[in-house]
Amino acid sequence: MKKAIFNVAKLIVLLGILSVIGCVPPRHVKGPHIVVPPGKAVIYFFRPDAYSGRSIKFSVLDMQGKTVGYLGKGGDSFSTVVVPGIHKYRSRKGSLPDVLLTAESGKIYYVKGSVNMGFVVGRPILKEVSLSEVQKKFITY
């Protein structure tokens, strides 16, 4: 008798789990809505939400040392409109460029900011990525 009650309880729990799983809507992938002005290009900088390096915040600098934007916590993003040509960006003052882009008119370029863990402190880095890498940040349910 106890075994039959236990089996019925397991069946009820299993049916409950299956009904919840069946109610989950499909994933929808969105992306940033970016409009490229005529004769210009856009560079979209973003930082995915990650556990490692979360406390390290950093600015994105052009090669003249001018701050273009800021990637604080994970999930931050910004974009900048540029003229076609070569553009270099870095994540730390005095460092070599992390990313070198040859921007073409009408195109969008995506740059991911992340932190490589160092011996004492993490080192922020920038890397050009594809649109599919950006869309991972925007998956919704």
Z-matrix of the N, CA and C atoms (Angstrom, degrees):
N
C 1 1.440
C 2 1.523 1 111.59
N 3 1.361 2 116.19 1 -43.89
C 4 1.458 3 120.56 2 179.33
C 5 1.527 4 110.05 3 -63.84
N 6 1.334 5 116.71 4 -37.11
C 7 1.457 6 120.75 5 -179.15
C 8 1.535 7 110.30 6 -65.77
N 9 1.313 8 117.48 7 -39.48
C 10 1.466 9 121.50 8 179.28
C 11 1.526 10 110.42 9 -65.68
N 12 1.320 11 118.27 10 -42.19
C 13 1.471 12 121.88 11 178.40
C 14 1.525 13 110.15 12 -64.40
N 15 1.337 14 116.60 13 -40.50
C 16 1.457 15 121.59 14 178.83
C 17 1.535 16 110.26 15 -63.49
N 18 1.330 17 117.73 16 -43.00
C 19 1.472 18 121.22 17 178.86
C 20 1.525 19 111.67 18 -64.89
N 21 1.326 20 117.67 19 -39.33
C 22 1.463 21 121.38 20 177.41
C 23 1.531 22 109.64 21 -64.41
N 24 1.336 23 117.57 22 -41.29
C 25 1.463 24 121.73 23 178.96
C 26 1.531 25 110.41 24 -63.01
N 27 1.334 26 116.94 25 -41.85
C 28 1.468 27 120.35 26 177.34
C 29 1.517 28 110.89 27 -62.90
N 30 1.322 29 117.10 28 -40.44
C 31 1.456 30 121.84 29 179.90
C 32 1.534 31 110.74 30 -64.61
N 33 1.317 32 117.36 31 -41.31
C 34 1.460 33 121.08 32 178.75
C 35 1.533 34 110.80 33 -64.01
N 36 1.325 35 116.58 34 -43.69
C 37 1.471 36 120.77 35 178.33
C 38 1.525 37 110.17 36 -62.83
N 39 1.339 38 117.77 37 -44.88
C 40 1.455 39 122.07 38 179.56
C 41 1.529 40 111.13 39 -61.18
N 42 1.323 41 117.56 40 -44.32
C 43 1.461 42 121.06 41 178.39
C 44 1.534 43 111.30 42 -64.40
N 45 1.316 44 116.89 43 -37.10
C 46 1.467 45 120.72 44 176.58
C 47 1.519 46 111.60 45 -62.72
N 48 1.325 47 116.52 46 -44.36
C 49 1.467 48 121.20 47 179.41
C 50 1.526 49 110.19 48 -64.09
N 51 1.320 50 117.05 49 -45.62
C 52 1.460 51 120.61 50 -179.84
C 53 1.524 52 111.98 51 -63.81
N 54 1.312 53 117.86 52 -36.37
C 55 1.464 54 119.21 53 179.55
C 56 1.518 55 111.30 54 -68.91
N 57 1.329 56 117.88 55 -34.36
C 58 1.464 57 121.01 56 177.44
C 59 1.524 58 110.15 57 -70.20
N 60 1.323 59 117.13 58 -42.95
C 61 1.461 60 120.52 59 179.18
C 62 1.519 61 110.24 60 -61.62
N 63 1.310 62 117.63 61 -39.27
C 64 1.455 63 121.01 62 179.82
C 65 1.511 64 113.39 63 -67.93
N 66 1.323 65 118.10 64 -18.70
C 67 1.463 66 121.97 65 -178.25
C 68 1.519 67 112.80 66 -89.70
N 69 1.323 68 118.53 67 -6.77
C 70 1.457 69 121.08 68 -178.07
C 71 1.527 70 108.72 69 -74.01
N 72 1.324 71 117.90 70 122.61
C 73 1.459 72 119.91 71 -179.85
C 74 1.533 73 111.05 72 -69.95
N 75 1.316 74 117.76 73 159.60
C 76 1.458 75 119.90 74 179.61
C 77 1.524 76 111.26 75 -67.40
N 78 1.337 77 115.05 76 156.93
C 79 1.454 78 119.85 77 178.42
C 80 1.527 79 109.52 78 -75.35
N 81 1.314 80 115.32 79 143.10
C 82 1.453 81 121.21 80 176.02
C 83 1.516 82 107.56 81 -120.11
N 84 1.311 83 116.49 82 130.13
C 85 1.450 84 120.02 83 179.69
C 86 1.520 85 108.23 84 -99.48
N 87 1.294 86 114.86 85 121.90
C 88 1.451 87 121.40 86 175.43
C 89 1.515 88 107.40 87 -112.56
N 90 1.263 89 116.23 88 173.77
C 91 1.446 90 121.04 89 175.42
C 92 1.512 91 108.81 90 -146.11
N 93 1.295 92 116.21 91 176.61
C 94 1.457 93 118.00 92 178.26
C 95 1.524 94 109.54 93 -68.49
N 96 1.307 95 117.23 94 139.44
C 97 1.461 96 121.15 95 176.67
C 98 1.522 97 107.09 96 -90.03
N 99 1.319 98 116.24 97 106.17
C 100 1.455 99 121.69 98 -175.57
C 101 1.520 100 108.91 99 -121.99
N 102 1.319 101 115.97 100 129.42
C 103 1.461 102 121.63 101 175.52
C 104 1.522 103 107.48 102 -107.31
N 105 1.324 104 115.46 103 126.50
C 106 1.465 105 120.78 104 -179.51
C 107 1.529 106 108.61 105 -93.90
N 108 1.326 107 117.72 106 120.03
C 109 1.462 108 119.68 107 177.66
C 110 1.536 109 110.76 108 -65.04
N 111 1.321 110 117.85 109 151.16
C 112 1.467 111 120.57 110 179.31
C 113 1.528 112 111.60 111 -59.03
N 114 1.328 113 115.17 112 135.52
C 115 1.460 114 120.93 113 178.62
C 116 1.515 115 114.45 114 75.27
N 117 1.318 116 118.32 115 9.42
C 118 1.477 117 122.45 116 -178.62
C 119 1.525 118 109.73 117 -126.25
N 120 1.317 119 115.83 118 174.86
C 121 1.468 120 123.57 119 172.67
C 122 1.527 121 106.92 120 -130.61
N 123 1.309 122 116.18 121 161.76
C 124 1.464 123 120.96 122 179.49
C 125 1.526 124 108.45 123 -124.37
N 126 1.320 125 115.57 124 136.85
C 127 1.463 126 121.43 125 174.06
C 128 1.525 127 106.65 126 -114.91
N 129 1.337 128 115.13 127 121.15
C 130 1.460 129 122.37 128 -177.50
C 131 1.515 130 108.33 129 -104.95
N 132 1.325 131 117.20 130 116.46
C 133 1.457 132 123.58 131 178.58
C 134 1.523 133 108.01 132 -101.04
N 135 1.326 134 117.62 133 136.53
C 136 1.457 135 120.43 134 178.15
C 137 1.521 136 110.04 135 -147.52
N 138 1.323 137 114.29 136 160.70
C 139 1.462 138 121.06 137 177.31
C 140 1.520 139 107.91 138 -133.34
N 141 1.337 140 117.37 139 113.45
C 142 1.461 141 119.17 140 179.17
C 143 1.526 142 110.97 141 -68.19
N 144 1.308 143 115.01 142 155.92
C 145 1.460 144 120.60 143 178.74
C 146 1.521 145 107.77 144 -76.38
N 147 1.320 146 117.13 145 115.67
C 148 1.463 147 122.18 146 -179.64
C 149 1.522 148 109.03 147 -137.82
N 150 1.308 149 116.15 148 150.17
C 151 1.462 150 120.22 149 -178.43
C 152 1.526 151 111.13 150 -71.29
N 153 1.332 152 117.09 151 -46.60
C 154 1.463 153 119.53 152 -176.95
C 155 1.529 154 110.40 153 -73.28
N 156 1.291 155 116.46 154 134.91
C 157 1.453 156 122.38 155 178.47
C 158 1.512 157 114.70 156 76.80
N 159 1.309 158 117.58 157 10.96
C 160 1.466 159 122.20 158 -175.45
C 161 1.529 160 112.31 159 -58.94
N 162 1.323 161 117.98 160 -35.68
C 163 1.467 162 120.10 161 -175.70
C 164 1.521 163 112.77 162 -80.74
N 165 1.333 164 117.91 163 -9.15
C 166 1.464 165 120.84 164 -178.82
C 167 1.523 166 109.00 165 -91.63
N 168 1.305 167 115.16 166 118.04
C 169 1.455 168 121.97 167 -180.00
C 170 1.520 169 107.73 168 -111.10
N 171 1.342 170 117.40 169 147.50
C 172 1.458 171 118.28 170 -177.66
C 173 1.518 172 112.64 171 -151.66
N 174 1.323 173 113.80 172 156.23
C 175 1.462 174 121.78 173 176.26
C 176 1.516 175 109.03 174 -92.26
N 177 1.316 176 115.90 175 154.70
C 178 1.461 177 122.01 176 172.82
C 179 1.521 178 105.92 177 -104.51
N 180 1.317 179 115.83 178 125.62
C 181 1.465 180 121.66 179 -175.35
C 182 1.522 181 110.22 180 -117.10
N 183 1.340 182 116.24 181 146.65
C 184 1.456 183 118.59 182 169.70
C 185 1.535 184 106.98 183 -83.82
N 186 1.307 185 118.23 184 178.94
C 187 1.465 186 119.85 185 -173.93
C 188 1.530 187 113.05 186 -75.18
N 189 1.336 188 117.54 187 -8.90
C 190 1.463 189 120.01 188 173.67
C 191 1.530 190 110.54 189 -87.74
N 192 1.316 191 117.03 190 -1.96
C 193 1.457 192 121.52 191 179.29
C 194 1.514 193 113.89 192 89.90
N 195 1.336 194 117.68 193 4.02
C 196 1.461 195 121.96 194 179.53
C 197 1.521 196 109.59 195 -79.31
N 198 1.334 197 116.72 196 133.73
C 199 1.459 198 121.31 197 178.33
C 200 1.520 199 109.26 198 -73.80
N 201 1.325 200 115.80 199 123.74
C 202 1.460 201 122.60 200 179.83
C 203 1.522 202 109.78 201 -92.04
N 204 1.325 203 116.86 202 -35.68
C 205 1.452 204 122.32 203 -178.93
C 206 1.509 205 110.23 204 -173.03
N 207 1.329 206 115.06 205 -173.18
C 208 1.458 207 121.28 206 -173.10
C 209 1.520 208 109.32 207 -138.45
N 210 1.324 209 116.59 208 131.80
C 211 1.466 210 122.43 209 175.10
C 212 1.519 211 107.27 210 -115.42
N 213 1.314 212 115.55 211 94.79
C 214 1.456 213 120.81 212 -178.44
C 215 1.509 214 110.57 213 -81.62
N 216 1.288 215 115.68 214 -103.61
C 217 1.465 216 120.15 215 -179.87
C 218 1.526 217 110.05 216 -79.41
N 219 1.313 218 115.61 217 168.29
C 220 1.458 219 120.26 218 176.21
C 221 1.510 220 111.00 219 -60.73
N 222 1.313 221 116.39 220 142.69
C 223 1.449 222 121.83 221 -178.54
C 224 1.515 223 112.63 222 99.13
N 225 1.324 224 118.26 223 -9.80
C 226 1.456 225 121.18 224 178.20
C 227 1.521 226 110.37 225 -73.36
N 228 1.318 227 115.42 226 150.92
C 229 1.462 228 120.45 227 175.85
C 230 1.521 229 109.69 228 -159.00
N 231 1.317 230 116.02 229 158.52
C 232 1.457 231 122.51 230 173.57
C 233 1.522 232 107.54 231 -160.07
N 234 1.312 233 115.79 232 162.91
C 235 1.462 234 119.20 233 176.80
C 236 1.516 235 109.34 234 -131.80
N 237 1.316 236 115.53 235 157.55
C 238 1.446 237 121.57 236 178.44
C 239 1.522 238 109.12 237 -135.91
N 240 1.318 239 116.36 238 139.16
C 241 1.459 240 122.49 239 178.54
C 242 1.523 241 107.28 240 -91.70
N 243 1.343 242 116.29 241 131.47
C 244 1.461 243 121.08 242 -177.49
C 245 1.524 244 110.40 243 -130.64
N 246 1.314 245 115.40 244 160.08
C 247 1.459 246 120.68 245 173.05
C 248 1.530 247 107.56 246 -81.24
N 249 1.318 248 118.59 247 151.24
C 250 1.464 249 119.88 248 177.80
C 251 1.534 250 110.53 249 -58.36
N 252 1.318 251 114.82 250 143.66
C 253 1.462 252 120.77 251 -179.55
C 254 1.518 253 110.74 252 142.07
N 255 1.318 254 115.36 253 -167.95
C 256 1.463 255 121.54 254 -177.54
C 257 1.529 256 109.51 255 -87.76
N 258 1.330 257 115.00 256 131.07
C 259 1.467 258 121.67 257 179.02
C 260 1.520 259 108.52 258 -132.35
N 261 1.334 260 115.18 259 134.06
C 262 1.459 261 121.60 260 179.87
C 263 1.527 262 108.45 261 -120.33
N 264 1.336 263 115.23 262 138.13
C 265 1.461 264 120.34 263 179.23
C 266 1.514 265 109.44 264 -134.04
N 267 1.311 266 114.70 265 149.51
C 268 1.466 267 120.89 266 178.92
C 269 1.514 268 109.47 267 -138.08
N 270 1.310 269 115.17 268 164.25
C 271 1.458 270 120.28 269 -177.79
C 272 1.526 271 113.25 270 -106.34
N 273 1.324 272 116.85 271 -9.20
C 274 1.467 273 120.01 272 -179.66
C 275 1.516 274 109.62 273 -138.06
N 276 1.311 275 116.48 274 145.49
C 277 1.465 276 120.01 275 176.96
C 278 1.515 277 109.39 276 -66.09
N 279 1.324 278 115.32 277 140.14
C 280 1.458 279 120.47 278 176.56
C 281 1.513 280 113.95 279 79.86
N 282 1.323 281 118.55 280 -0.07
C 283 1.461 282 119.37 281 -179.03
C 284 1.529 283 110.10 282 -93.75
N 285 1.294 284 115.22 283 166.02
C 286 1.457 285 121.27 284 173.14
C 287 1.520 286 108.24 285 -71.46
N 288 1.336 287 118.27 286 162.36
C 289 1.468 288 117.97 287 -179.95
C 290 1.530 289 111.62 288 -64.19
N 291 1.326 290 115.43 289 136.18
C 292 1.459 291 120.80 290 175.00
C 293 1.518 292 110.18 291 -78.82
N 294 1.337 293 115.76 292 -35.71
C 295 1.453 294 119.95 293 -176.04
C 296 1.533 295 109.27 294 -138.89
N 297 1.330 296 115.37 295 137.48
C 298 1.456 297 123.26 296 178.82
C 299 1.519 298 106.98 297 -122.74
N 300 1.330 299 117.15 298 120.38
C 301 1.457 300 122.05 299 -177.07
C 302 1.523 301 110.03 300 -120.38
N 303 1.318 302 116.14 301 138.32
C 304 1.454 303 121.61 302 170.45
C 305 1.520 304 106.07 303 -105.68
N 306 1.321 305 116.01 304 95.16
C 307 1.458 306 122.02 305 -174.11
C 308 1.519 307 110.65 306 -76.79
N 309 1.333 308 114.73 307 135.26
C 310 1.458 309 122.16 308 175.19
C 311 1.518 310 108.62 309 -112.68
N 312 1.310 311 116.35 310 147.90
C 313 1.462 312 122.54 311 -178.83
C 314 1.526 313 111.14 312 -57.86
N 315 1.337 314 115.59 313 134.05
C 316 1.461 315 121.65 314 176.50
C 317 1.515 316 115.46 315 84.38
N 318 1.316 317 118.65 316 0.82
C 319 1.465 318 121.36 317 -177.20
C 320 1.525 319 111.60 318 -106.03
N 321 1.341 320 114.29 319 159.21
C 322 1.457 321 122.51 320 176.52
C 323 1.526 322 107.96 321 -117.18
N 324 1.315 323 116.19 322 133.48
C 325 1.458 324 122.33 323 178.61
C 326 1.524 325 108.17 324 -116.79
N 327 1.323 326 115.78 325 143.16
C 328 1.463 327 121.50 326 -175.21
C 329 1.526 328 109.27 327 -117.70
N 330 1.338 329 115.91 328 129.81
C 331 1.457 330 121.49 329 -178.97
C 332 1.526 331 108.49 330 -126.53
N 333 1.317 332 114.94 331 123.20
C 334 1.463 333 122.03 332 -179.45
C 335 1.525 334 109.80 333 -95.52
N 336 1.323 335 115.84 334 128.48
C 337 1.455 336 121.11 335 174.79
C 338 1.520 337 109.22 336 -99.80
N 339 1.309 338 116.40 337 132.48
C 340 1.462 339 120.52 338 178.58
C 341 1.522 340 108.94 339 -147.10
N 342 1.312 341 116.07 340 179.33
C 343 1.458 342 121.11 341 -178.47
C 344 1.523 343 108.95 342 -126.82
N 345 1.327 344 116.39 343 123.52
C 346 1.462 345 121.93 344 171.29
C 347 1.518 346 107.07 345 -90.11
N 348 1.300 347 116.47 346 130.06
C 349 1.453 348 119.55 347 -178.94
C 350 1.527 349 110.11 348 -74.73
N 351 1.320 350 115.26 349 129.59
C 352 1.456 351 122.12 350 179.15
C 353 1.513 352 110.64 351 -103.14
N 354 1.338 353 116.29 352 -170.65
C 355 1.455 354 121.34 353 -178.58
C 356 1.525 355 111.05 354 -67.43
N 357 1.327 356 116.83 355 -46.74
C 358 1.459 357 120.93 356 -178.33
C 359 1.521 358 111.08 357 -107.65
N 360 1.316 359 116.02 358 -45.11
C 361 1.463 360 120.32 359 -176.71
C 362 1.529 361 108.42 360 -138.73
N 363 1.328 362 116.70 361 155.14
C 364 1.453 363 120.79 362 179.64
C 365 1.513 364 111.92 363 -72.54
N 366 1.329 365 115.24 364 155.37
C 367 1.459 366 121.67 365 -179.74
C 368 1.520 367 108.95 366 -116.06
N 369 1.336 368 117.77 367 117.21
C 370 1.457 369 119.79 368 178.38
C 371 1.523 370 111.02 369 -70.50
N 372 1.328 371 115.73 370 141.50
C 373 1.459 372 121.04 371 178.61
C 374 1.532 373 109.55 372 -138.08
N 375 1.311 374 115.80 373 156.82
C 376 1.454 375 123.18 374 176.14
C 377 1.515 376 108.31 375 -120.26
N 378 1.342 377 116.58 376 143.93
C 379 1.461 378 120.96 377 -178.62
C 380 1.521 379 109.30 378 -148.26
N 381 1.329 380 117.27 379 133.06
C 382 1.458 381 120.78 380 176.40
C 383 1.527 382 108.61 381 -71.18
N 384 1.327 383 116.33 382 135.96
C 385 1.461 384 122.18 383 -179.42
C 386 1.526 385 109.86 384 -133.87
N 387 1.323 386 115.49 385 172.39
C 388 1.461 387 121.51 386 179.50
C 389 1.526 388 110.65 387 -87.62
N 390 1.326 389 116.31 388 168.38
C 391 1.460 390 121.69 389 178.31
C 392 1.526 391 111.02 390 -60.33
N 393 1.329 392 117.99 391 -36.28
C 394 1.472 393 120.10 392 -179.13
C 395 1.526 394 111.47 393 -62.08
N 396 1.311 395 117.73 394 -32.55
C 397 1.468 396 121.26 395 177.34
C 398 1.534 397 110.09 396 -68.22
N 399 1.313 398 116.56 397 -37.05
C 400 1.463 399 120.89 398 178.10
C 401 1.526 400 110.20 399 -68.46
N 402 1.329 401 116.98 400 -40.39
C 403 1.450 402 120.74 401 -176.84
C 404 1.520 403 112.46 402 -63.78
N 405 1.322 404 118.56 403 -24.61
C 406 1.471 405 121.05 404 177.05
C 407 1.528 406 110.12 405 -60.35
N 408 1.329 407 115.94 406 -30.78
C 409 1.466 408 121.23 407 179.45
C 410 1.517 409 110.86 408 -69.84
N 411 1.333 410 117.95 409 -25.91
C 412 1.454 411 122.77 410 -171.90
C 413 1.517 412 114.35 411 -106.15
N 414 1.323 413 119.67 412 15.33
C 415 1.458 414 121.08 413 179.85
C 416 1.522 415 108.40 414 -68.36
N 417 1.319 416 115.68 415 127.37
C 418 1.464 417 120.86 416 178.45
C 419 1.525 418 109.50 417 -122.90
N 420 1.291 419 115.83 418 162.26
C 421 1.477 420 121.21 419 179.99
C 422 1.493 421 109.74 420 -116.81
